[in-house]
Amino acid sequence: MAPTPTPTKKSGSPLPPGAIVRLGKFAWTTMWRLMMSKLAPRNSSGEYIRPESQFRHQVGTAAYPPEAGRYQLIVGWGCPWAHRTLVVRALKGLSSAISINIVSPSPDSGMWVFDQPEVEFNTLPEFYHNAKPGYQGRATVPLLWDTQQKAIVNNESAEIIVMLNSEFQQFAKYPDLDLYPPALKEAIDSWNEQIYQYVNNGVYRCGFAQTQTAYETACNQLFDTLDLIDQTLANSRYLCGDRITLADVRLFTTLFRFDTVYYSLFKCHRRRLVDYQNLYPYLRDIYQLPEVAETCNLEVIKRDYYGNLFPLNPGGIIPLGPDLDLHQPHDRDRLTQTN
Ligand SMILES: N[C@@H](CCC(=O)N[C@@H](CS)C(=O)NCC(=O)O)C(=O)O
């Protein structure tokens, strides 16, 4: 006769599933809001507000004369704002005049850390505090650093790229390339304003929105602007005509990350960039300009965004793909053919 099985002891009564879900949601939402408030400053409507950059000195003044070998760009490969400065440095041929120093995000501390530790410090916040004791702002890249005076010249990418375009002419391999010509200044400034608000910062306004309304507003503005740009690019090789300008560089670094990061992680989900008739070939056109591809690293970009923006991707899984071939012919030179 088989022995009678001993009844197993129940380990206490389980919580009803509804309570577990409510508790989990409450705990996670509270933590999410707290972490988002540190990651992304917001206004009372839950819209992301990007803090102003605080170092705004200019190369070309008595304090900061242009010199080869004196200035350094501190950049992270993943950052679109830093990427602008790398693209302009490449297009102007300034790599022997201006060095770069790379930082990468540390997933544990949430700050930029030097790949090659500096003598006195390892992290970018320490670097900022050392350069300006009592500094209260964020420790962001890019940073234009004066290695001679040990001073931060500027930490606003929009201004750094203007300086790289015009202040280092005697050291540039391609001084004739003017990315901000006076005749196009008004058109460039006007694109910059729109593109900054609705595209460059627009993707962040989608990804860092803390209410549904704030997200929807940002998302609609983003895609309305991309549609408008796509139409413009049907008849014009670049935003302001036949020649590439700073407006294109500023747009490029956001487009480059679009399908890989912003489409999924930031919920910029209406359309992928590859679905646009003109924007995708335009992206490839700029990517294929000499030395630009060397400034682009999608694997590091993925690692930096998916691996470090914890509140947006708590599991830390880094997606595979998408399989983009940016070397495909773009055929956009047809728009500059003279007849
Ligand atoms: N306005 C700045 C924005 C730079 C910026 O936000 N950089 C991000 C990386 S993509 C950063 O360093 N964030 C660190 C932080 O905010 O603590 C610029 O364009 O130079």
The ligand as an ORCA input file, in Angstrom:
! r2SCAN-3c Opt
* xyz 0 1
  N      22.927     72.970    -23.957
  C      23.907     71.998    -23.840
  C      23.298     70.643    -23.500
  C      24.316     69.582    -23.292
  C      23.746     68.349    -22.594
  O      22.607     68.352    -22.097
  N      24.539     67.273    -22.539
  C      24.101     66.073    -21.836
  C      24.554     64.816    -22.559
  S      23.672     64.503    -24.035
  C      24.775     65.990    -20.484
  O      25.990     66.109    -20.396
  N      23.994     65.748    -19.435
  C      24.481     65.542    -18.109
  C      23.545     66.161    -17.094
  O      22.592     66.846    -17.490
  O      23.803     65.968    -15.912
  C      24.661     71.971    -25.150
  O      24.013     71.946    -26.207
  O      25.874     72.033    -25.115
*
